[in-house]
Amino acid sequence: MASMNISVPDPMRDWVQQRVDTGRYASVSDYVRDLIRRDQMQSDEQEALIAALIKGEQSGISKRNIPEILAAVKQELNANRFRLRGSS
C-alpha cells in the first residue's frame, strides 16, 4: 500500500481525530480512505447520470405522453422487484 503525507489546518485535524475517537474509524488513514471511496462513488454516479441525460437528449422526442411514460416506468420497477425477489 502506498503512503501519502498531507497537511491540514488544525481544526480539520481535530475534526478527523474526533471521527476516529468515536470508534467508527480505526485510524486517520481509514477515515481518509473512506472519504476517497465516497468521492469515487459520487463521481461514478455523476458520470452515469450525465451519460443517461445525454442518451435521453439524443433519443429525440417521445411519441408517448407523460401518463404512458410513468406507467411504463412503474411496470419496469415492478418487474425488477420481482426479479430481485426471485434471485434471493
N, C-alpha and C positions, 0 to 999 in steps of 0.2 A: 504494500500500500504506500502511495506517495505521501509526502509530508508537505504542508504549506504553513507559512507564518503570515499572520495578518495583524494589522494594527487597528484598534477601535478606540473610540473615546471612552473614558471611564464609565459614564452612565450606561453605555452599551455593554461593556464588560460586566458591570454589576447586574444588568438585566439577564445576560446569558447565565451568569453564575446562579442567579435566583431560579432560573428554569432548571438548571442541573440540581440545585438543592431540593427542589420539590420531589425529586426521585423519578420524574418522568424520563429524564435522560441520564445515561450513565456517565457522561462526560461532556465537556465543551465540544469535543470532536463529534460526538454522537448528535448533539444539537445542530451543529453546522451541517453535518451530512443530511439530517432530516430537512433542514431548510433548502438545501440544494435539490434533494429529491422532489420536494413540493414544487420548487420553481421549475424543474424539468417537466413534471406532470402538467403544471399550468401552461407552460409553453407548448407542450404537445397538444393539449386541449384547444388552445387558441389557434394553432396551426390547422387542426382538424375542423374547427368552426369556420375559419376563413376559407378553407378548401370547399366545405359544404356550401357556404354562401356563394362562392364563385361558381360552383357547379349549378346551383339553383338559378343564379342570374343568367348563366349561359344556356339553361334549358329552355328559355323562352317563356311565353305567356301560356298559362294553363287554360285548357278548354273547360275545366271543371269549375264549379262555383265553390264558395267557401264551405257551405254545409257538406258538399260532396267530399271535399278535401279532408275536413275534420272527421267524417265518417270513415274514410279510408285509413286515416292515422289511427283512430280508435281500434279499428279492425286489426291493423298490423300490431299494435301494442298488445291486444288480447291474444293474438296468435303467438307472439314472442313469450308472453307469460305462460301460455300453455306448454310451449316447447321447453321452457326453463323448468317447469314443474315435472315434466316428463323425463328430464335428464337427471333428476335428483336421485 
